[in-house]
């Protein structure tokens, strides 16, 4: 198959053709050249790296409903918040089926990986791991120990089966807990993630000490706070649809202007479909509605390029012969490809060019 139009990857947008064999890129070049001719099936479109959903809570998919009134903290605060009661009441089979359904949705969207904050200790990690294998989608699972104060044996077990630890906010986790967890993650070579400035502003030193690998939300962060995050070299994940549901938004325009490394995620699966394409469009239109626009190119990088850098696999963000895995082909006009991808992509426009799954 030959795709003529444009490529949008870590090098930005450019006119190009891309030739595929068995789902792999075998050749790229300028459209209209002799090498772009031949007997291959031709389509017009845009070729991009496979997207990554940078933040989810897929266990929440067991209950999809309108959120009750009240502050976000009342809904998601461990261990007795609304969602934790729902998780406790649901059977293991129901949770596994719900996670598989959410992962299947992402797989159809050609999402190649998801970074999940998984509650419920070691059993919760194992449930998601089994569901992700069944759906052939890579899950980077940041688990959460149950015991407070931290039980070193439980923490070691979480790190043995997970990819790191994802904690609630510094408002809800003591400095001692965060320090113990961060040190254990460093020793194990695993990731440490933390929610920050979600329901109200928190001072940067509370969530940057000890330094996390990933900060989620920053919906109430000031520009000075964002500078501190940037200077600490910490990557942020934003979830604009989830934040908007509770009347807040991260300042994406400031993040772009200040050079904050940013990923995009869909957050709680009980409130939103885990669609990275819907998240991209909402993020873009929302910034323009507030008259603080972030560029389509910046948002596209947050879903297609920056996550692969954070995962230590930058080659997956570059469309070229020999790249690991299969890029995504979207049947859209190649003019202004970042805008097209951010505002118009749906699963119905994605052209199947090869198998999907972990490492593909």
Backbone torsions as a table, in degrees:
resi	resn	phi	psi	omega
1	UNK	NA	143.2	179.0
2	UNK	-122.3	124.6	176.8
3	UNK	-106.4	122.2	176.9
4	UNK	-111.0	133.0	179.1
5	UNK	156.8	-93.6	-175.0
6	UNK	-152.2	158.2	170.8
7	UNK	-119.2	140.1	173.9
8	UNK	-129.5	109.0	-177.2
9	UNK	-147.4	-153.6	-177.1
10	UNK	-65.4	-18.2	175.1
11	UNK	-89.8	3.6	-178.6
12	UNK	88.9	-167.7	-179.2
13	UNK	-84.0	146.6	175.7
14	UNK	-160.8	150.1	173.3
15	UNK	-68.3	138.1	-177.2
16	UNK	-169.7	160.6	162.4
17	UNK	-115.2	154.3	178.4
18	UNK	-134.8	125.7	177.4
19	UNK	-101.6	136.1	-179.5
20	UNK	-116.4	144.5	168.3
21	UNK	-134.5	121.6	178.8
22	UNK	52.5	39.6	176.9
23	UNK	82.1	-0.7	-178.9
24	UNK	-109.8	148.6	176.5
25	UNK	-76.5	124.4	178.5
26	UNK	-111.9	-16.9	-175.6
27	UNK	-163.7	142.5	171.5
28	UNK	-135.9	157.6	179.0
29	UNK	179.7	-169.5	-179.4
30	UNK	-83.2	137.4	177.5
31	UNK	-60.7	146.8	175.8
32	UNK	86.9	-5.9	178.4
33	UNK	-79.9	166.3	-177.8
34	UNK	-58.0	-39.3	-176.7
35	UNK	-68.2	-16.8	178.0
36	UNK	-82.6	-5.2	-179.7
37	UNK	-93.7	160.6	179.7
38	UNK	151.2	-167.7	-175.9
39	UNK	-96.4	5.5	179.0
40	UNK	-62.1	149.1	170.1
41	UNK	-63.2	128.4	-175.3
42	UNK	-111.2	138.9	171.4
43	UNK	-135.6	161.3	177.8
44	UNK	-107.3	130.7	-177.7
45	UNK	179.9	-163.6	-177.3
46	UNK	-124.3	134.2	179.1
47	UNK	-107.9	130.3	-176.2
48	UNK	-135.4	159.0	170.0
49	UNK	-63.5	155.6	177.3
50	UNK	-66.9	137.3	-177.7
51	UNK	-74.8	161.6	175.0
52	UNK	-124.6	133.2	173.1
53	UNK	-87.1	110.6	-167.3
54	UNK	-79.4	-12.3	178.5
55	UNK	-161.2	120.3	175.0
56	UNK	-139.2	163.6	164.3
57	UNK	-127.0	83.7	-170.9
58	UNK	-74.2	-21.2	174.1
59	UNK	-59.0	-28.1	-179.3
60	UNK	-65.2	-17.4	-176.6
61	UNK	-62.6	-12.9	179.9
62	UNK	-65.0	-18.5	179.0
63	UNK	-138.3	106.5	-179.7
64	UNK	-106.7	111.6	-176.1
65	UNK	-160.0	165.0	175.7
66	UNK	-66.6	134.3	-178.3
67	UNK	-67.8	142.4	175.9
68	UNK	-69.5	160.4	178.8
69	UNK	-65.4	154.0	178.7
70	UNK	128.3	169.0	-178.5
71	UNK	-69.8	155.8	-179.8
72	UNK	-58.7	-35.6	-178.1
73	UNK	-60.2	-36.9	179.9
74	UNK	-66.4	-26.6	-178.0
75	UNK	-83.3	-39.4	-168.7
76	UNK	-119.1	3.6	-177.5
77	UNK	-72.9	127.3	176.5
78	UNK	-78.3	153.3	-1.4
79	UNK	-99.8	3.1	-171.2
80	UNK	-115.9	10.3	178.1
81	UNK	-64.8	168.0	-176.3
82	UNK	-51.6	-48.5	-175.7
83	UNK	-70.0	-32.4	179.4
84	UNK	-70.2	-30.6	173.7
85	UNK	-66.9	-41.1	178.4
86	UNK	-64.0	-42.5	178.7
87	UNK	-62.4	-40.0	-178.8
88	UNK	-66.8	-31.4	-177.5
89	UNK	-82.1	-21.6	-174.7
90	UNK	-81.5	146.7	177.9
91	UNK	-77.4	159.9	177.2
92	UNK	-59.1	-41.7	179.9
93	UNK	-63.4	-40.5	179.6
94	UNK	-65.2	-40.8	179.3
95	UNK	-66.5	-42.1	179.4
96	UNK	-62.3	-44.2	-180.0
97	UNK	-63.6	-40.2	-179.7
98	UNK	-66.8	-41.5	178.6
99	UNK	-65.5	-39.3	177.5
100	UNK	-62.4	-40.3	179.2
101	UNK	-63.6	-42.8	179.1
102	UNK	-65.8	-42.1	178.0
103	UNK	-65.3	-37.4	177.6
104	UNK	-63.3	-37.3	176.4
105	UNK	-61.6	-44.9	179.9
106	UNK	-66.4	-38.5	179.7
107	UNK	-62.5	-40.7	177.7
108	UNK	-64.8	-28.4	174.9
109	UNK	-80.2	1.8	-179.5
110	UNK	67.2	24.2	169.5
111	UNK	-66.4	132.5	-176.1
112	UNK	-97.7	-21.3	-178.9
113	UNK	-155.3	155.4	177.5
114	UNK	-137.0	139.6	177.1
115	UNK	-105.6	110.4	-170.9
116	UNK	-114.0	135.2	169.6
117	UNK	-91.8	106.9	-171.7
118	UNK	-107.6	117.5	177.1
119	UNK	-80.2	-175.9	173.9
120	UNK	76.0	24.9	171.0
121	UNK	63.1	-153.8	-178.6
122	UNK	-60.0	-44.2	178.7
123	UNK	-58.7	-37.0	178.4
124	UNK	-64.2	-41.1	177.7
125	UNK	-62.7	-44.4	-177.5
126	UNK	-65.3	-36.4	177.1
127	UNK	-61.7	-47.6	-179.3
128	UNK	-67.8	-38.0	179.0
129	UNK	-60.5	-44.4	179.7
130	UNK	-64.6	-41.6	180.0
131	UNK	-65.1	-40.5	-178.4
132	UNK	-68.6	-35.9	176.5
133	UNK	-65.9	-40.8	-179.8
134	UNK	-64.5	-33.5	-178.6
135	UNK	-93.8	0.3	176.9
136	UNK	57.0	45.9	176.5
137	UNK	-132.5	134.3	-176.1
138	UNK	-73.3	124.8	176.0
139	UNK	-113.5	122.0	172.1
140	UNK	-94.3	107.6	-167.3
141	UNK	-104.9	116.2	174.0
142	UNK	-100.4	101.2	-175.1
143	UNK	-79.2	177.5	-178.7
144	UNK	-139.5	116.9	176.1
145	UNK	-63.5	149.5	-177.0
146	UNK	-88.7	-39.8	-171.5
147	UNK	-73.7	138.6	170.0
148	UNK	-131.5	126.1	-2.0
149	UNK	-63.0	162.8	-176.1
150	UNK	-57.1	131.4	172.6
151	UNK	-90.5	115.5	-176.8
152	UNK	-56.1	-33.7	-179.9
153	UNK	-70.6	-40.5	177.1
154	UNK	-66.2	-42.5	179.0
155	UNK	-60.4	-42.6	178.2
156	UNK	-62.8	-37.8	179.4
157	UNK	-68.1	-39.4	176.7
158	UNK	-60.5	-44.9	-179.0
159	UNK	-70.8	-26.1	179.2
160	UNK	-70.6	-33.9	-176.5
161	UNK	-104.7	-16.7	-179.3
162	UNK	-107.5	-178.0	-179.6
163	UNK	-101.2	5.8	-179.7
164	UNK	152.2	-160.6	-178.4
165	UNK	-129.1	134.6	174.3
166	UNK	-119.2	110.7	-175.7
167	UNK	-97.9	163.6	168.8
168	UNK	-68.1	-167.3	-172.1
169	UNK	-78.3	167.7	175.5
170	UNK	-64.8	-19.4	175.0
171	UNK	-67.6	-26.1	-173.2
172	UNK	-113.3	-11.5	178.8
173	UNK	-119.0	128.6	-175.5
174	UNK	-67.8	158.5	174.4
175	UNK	-56.4	-36.2	179.4
176	UNK	-64.2	-43.3	178.4
177	UNK	-61.9	-47.1	-178.3
178	UNK	-64.0	-38.8	-180.0
179	UNK	-66.6	-45.9	179.1
180	UNK	-60.8	-44.4	-178.6
181	UNK	-66.3	-47.3	-178.6
182	UNK	-59.4	-44.2	179.9
183	UNK	-64.1	-41.1	179.1
184	UNK	-64.8	-39.9	177.6
185	UNK	-63.4	-42.3	179.4
186	UNK	-61.8	-45.6	-178.7
187	UNK	-62.7	-35.2	-177.4
188	UNK	-86.6	-4.9	-176.4
189	UNK	69.4	30.8	-178.6
190	UNK	-112.2	173.1	-174.7
191	UNK	-93.8	148.8	176.4
192	UNK	-122.4	119.5	179.6
193	UNK	-120.7	155.8	-173.2
194	UNK	-152.6	138.5	169.9
195	UNK	-77.0	149.0	-177.3
196	UNK	-153.7	139.6	175.6
197	UNK	47.1	48.4	179.6
198	UNK	-90.9	-58.9	-177.4
199	UNK	-87.5	-25.4	173.8
200	UNK	-158.7	166.7	-178.0
201	UNK	-67.3	137.6	171.1
202	UNK	-119.6	144.7	177.7
203	UNK	-66.7	138.3	-176.0
204	UNK	-55.8	-33.9	-177.5
205	UNK	-66.3	-19.6	178.0
206	UNK	-74.5	-30.5	-179.2
207	UNK	-109.5	-6.8	175.8
208	UNK	-99.1	-4.2	178.4
209	UNK	-126.6	109.3	-2.4
210	UNK	-73.1	159.5	-174.2
211	UNK	-69.6	123.9	174.9
212	UNK	-87.0	166.2	172.5
213	UNK	-86.4	-22.3	-173.7
214	UNK	-148.3	132.2	174.3
215	UNK	-117.5	132.2	-175.3
216	UNK	-108.6	132.0	170.9
217	UNK	94.9	-78.9	-175.4
218	UNK	52.7	35.0	-176.5
219	UNK	-68.5	-23.9	179.8
220	UNK	-111.4	14.8	-178.4
221	UNK	-72.9	138.0	174.0
222	UNK	-83.6	173.5	177.7
223	UNK	-64.4	-36.9	176.0
224	UNK	-63.9	-38.4	176.7
225	UNK	-61.6	-43.7	-178.9
226	UNK	-66.0	-35.0	175.2
227	UNK	-62.6	-39.9	178.9
228	UNK	-63.9	-40.8	177.4
229	UNK	-63.1	-46.4	177.9
230	UNK	-59.3	-48.2	-176.2
231	UNK	-66.4	-26.8	176.7
232	UNK	-79.2	-7.8	179.9
233	UNK	70.9	27.3	-178.2
234	UNK	-97.0	138.4	177.8
235	UNK	-86.1	137.4	177.6
236	UNK	-104.7	149.4	171.0
237	UNK	-120.0	130.0	178.1
238	UNK	-113.5	150.7	-177.6
239	UNK	-135.8	75.5	-169.6
240	UNK	-60.3	-39.2	-179.4
241	UNK	-64.5	-43.8	180.0
242	UNK	-63.1	-44.3	179.0
243	UNK	-63.7	-40.5	-178.0
244	UNK	-63.4	-31.3	179.6
245	UNK	-60.5	-24.9	-179.9
246	UNK	-116.5	24.2	168.8
247	UNK	76.3	30.9	178.5
248	UNK	-144.1	162.5	178.9
249	UNK	-149.3	141.7	170.7
250	UNK	-74.1	153.9	-179.3
251	UNK	-88.1	87.0	-175.8
252	UNK	-69.3	-34.6	178.6
253	UNK	-62.6	-41.6	178.1
254	UNK	-66.8	-39.6	177.8
255	UNK	-59.8	-41.5	178.2
256	UNK	-66.4	-47.3	-176.4
257	UNK	-64.2	-36.8	-176.4
258	UNK	-85.8	-10.4	178.0
259	UNK	81.4	30.8	175.2
260	UNK	-73.3	133.0	175.3
261	UNK	-73.8	124.9	-168.7
262	UNK	-134.2	138.9	170.1
263	UNK	-114.7	168.8	-179.3
264	UNK	-124.2	133.9	179.4
265	UNK	-136.7	167.5	-176.9
266	UNK	-106.2	-7.3	171.3
267	UNK	65.9	-139.6	-168.8
268	UNK	-66.9	121.3	-177.4
269	UNK	-73.2	-11.3	176.9
270	UNK	-76.6	-19.6	-176.1
271	UNK	-107.9	-26.0	-174.8
272	UNK	-140.5	144.9	169.9
273	UNK	-63.8	140.0	-177.5
274	UNK	-79.5	59.6	-178.7
275	UNK	-100.7	112.2	179.0
276	UNK	-68.4	-27.2	-180.0
277	UNK	-70.8	-41.8	176.4
278	UNK	-65.8	-36.2	178.7
279	UNK	-64.4	-42.0	178.8
280	UNK	-61.5	-47.3	-177.8
281	UNK	-65.0	-43.6	179.3
282	UNK	-62.0	-43.0	-179.4
283	UNK	-59.6	-44.7	-177.2
284	UNK	-67.8	-51.2	-177.4
285	UNK	-65.7	-36.8	-179.6
286	UNK	-62.7	-39.1	179.4
287	UNK	-67.7	-33.9	178.4
288	UNK	-72.8	-35.7	177.7
289	UNK	-61.4	-36.6	179.8
290	UNK	-87.0	3.1	179.0
291	UNK	60.4	30.7	171.8
292	UNK	-130.8	69.5	-169.1
293	UNK	-71.7	136.2	166.2
294	UNK	-98.9	148.6	-175.0
295	UNK	-75.6	152.4	175.2
296	UNK	-60.4	-36.6	-179.0
297	UNK	-63.5	-41.9	179.7
298	UNK	-63.6	-43.8	-178.9
299	UNK	-69.2	-38.7	177.4
300	UNK	-61.4	-41.0	178.1
301	UNK	-62.6	-32.9	-178.6
302	UNK	-66.0	-24.2	179.6
303	UNK	-102.1	-27.5	-169.7
304	UNK	-111.0	-24.5	-171.7
305	UNK	-120.7	-57.0	-175.1
306	UNK	-56.5	-37.6	179.7
307	UNK	-62.9	-36.6	-179.9
308	UNK	-68.8	-34.2	174.0
309	UNK	-64.2	-45.1	179.9
310	UNK	-61.9	-35.8	179.8
311	UNK	-79.3	-3.7	179.7
312	UNK	78.5	23.7	-178.2
313	UNK	-129.7	59.8	-174.6
314	UNK	-62.5	-24.2	179.7
315	UNK	-63.3	-23.2	179.2
316	UNK	-72.8	-12.9	-179.0
317	UNK	-97.5	7.7	-177.0
318	UNK	-123.5	117.2	-178.3
319	UNK	-81.2	107.7	-177.2
320	UNK	-163.5	158.4	175.3
321	UNK	-55.4	135.8	179.6
322	UNK	87.3	-2.7	178.8
323	UNK	-62.2	144.5	176.6
324	UNK	-66.9	138.2	175.3
325	UNK	76.4	-172.2	-176.1
326	UNK	-113.9	125.1	175.2
327	UNK	-71.7	177.2	-177.9
328	UNK	-107.9	136.8	176.3
329	UNK	-110.6	125.9	-179.9
330	UNK	-117.5	127.9	-177.2
331	UNK	-81.8	80.9	179.8
332	UNK	-135.8	156.3	175.8
333	UNK	-59.3	139.9	-175.3
334	UNK	-79.6	-1.3	178.4
335	UNK	-72.1	132.2	179.3
336	UNK	50.4	63.8	-170.0
337	UNK	-61.2	-34.5	179.7
338	UNK	-63.2	-44.0	178.9
339	UNK	-64.0	-41.6	179.4
340	UNK	-60.6	-47.4	-176.2
341	UNK	-65.3	-42.8	-174.3
342	UNK	-72.3	-32.8	-171.9
343	UNK	-108.1	-13.8	-169.6
344	UNK	-128.7	-4.9	-175.5
345	UNK	-74.0	134.9	169.4
346	UNK	-137.5	165.5	179.9
347	UNK	-62.0	-24.0	-178.2
348	UNK	-74.4	-15.6	178.5
349	UNK	-97.6	-4.3	-178.1
350	UNK	-82.3	128.5	-177.5
351	UNK	-93.9	122.6	177.9
352	UNK	-69.3	123.9	-179.7
353	UNK	-122.6	-3.5	-179.5
354	UNK	175.6	176.8	-179.0
355	UNK	-67.7	154.5	175.3
356	UNK	-114.3	158.3	179.1
357	UNK	146.6	175.3	-178.4
358	UNK	-57.7	130.2	176.5
359	UNK	77.1	6.8	-177.8
360	UNK	-110.9	NA	NA
